[in-house]
Amino acid sequence: FWRHRPAGPFGKDDLQGYKTPVFLVLAEDDVLFPIAQTHPNARNALQIAQEVILPDSMHMPSTSQIAPVLEEVAAFFR
C-alpha cells in the first residue's frame, strides 16, 4: 500500500482497514507537517491511541525535547 501511494493527506476512506492504534508525535513549529493541518487530518483518519505535541519544536526536535517522548514511545510498546 505505502510503496504505491503518494504522501498523504489520507482520509478515513484510504485507511478503512487500518485499525492499529497510532502514537502521534507533532512538533508545534514543524514546517514540513504544519500542525494546523496535520493534527486534524490525523485525528480524522487514524485511531489515535496517544499523542504528544512538542511545544516550541521544529521538524527535528532537539535531544532534550525528544528524550521524554522516547520514554513514552517505549512505554506505549510495552
N, C-alpha and C positions, 0 to 999 in steps of 0.2 A: 504493500500500500504506500509506504512512505517514499520508496525509491521512484515511484512513477507519478508522484503528485508534486505540484509546485508548493512552495511555502504557503501557509495559511493566508488569510484567516479561514479557519474551519468552523463550520456550524454544526448543529446537532445532527443534521441530515448526513453530513460527511462522516460523523463518528458514531453512528447508530449502534454498532456492535461493540463499541469500546466502553466497558463497564468498570475497568480498574480505577480505583480512586487515585487522584493525582496530588502530588506535593508541589505546590506552586510557589516559586520564588520570583518576586518582581523587584526591580530597582526603581525607586521614585523618580530618578533623573535619567532613565535609560533612553538614549536617542535612537537605538535600533528597534526597541519594542516599547514604544511610549505607553505608559501605564494607563492613560486615559482611554486608549482603545483596547489594549491588550487585556486588561483586567476584566472588563465587562464581557468581552468576547470569550475569554477562558471560562468565566463563570457560566456563561450560556451554553457552551459546547461540551464542557467536561464536568465530571463528577469530582469536585474539588474536596479532598479529604482534609487538607490543611494548607494554609497559605501564610507566607511571610512577605511583608513589604519592607524593603530596606530603605529607611529614610536617608535623604542626602547621599544616595549612592547612585553610581552610574552603571553602565552595562557590565563592566568588570569591577566588582567590588574589591575593596582592599582586603588584605588578610584579616585585619581586625574586624571588619564588617561582616565577613563571611564565616568566621570561626563559630559564632553561636548557631548559625544556620546549619553548618555541617553537623553539629551535635543534634539538632532537631531532625535532620535527614536520617542520621544513624538510628535515632530512636524510632522514627517512622517505619523503618525497615525491620526493626526487631520483632 
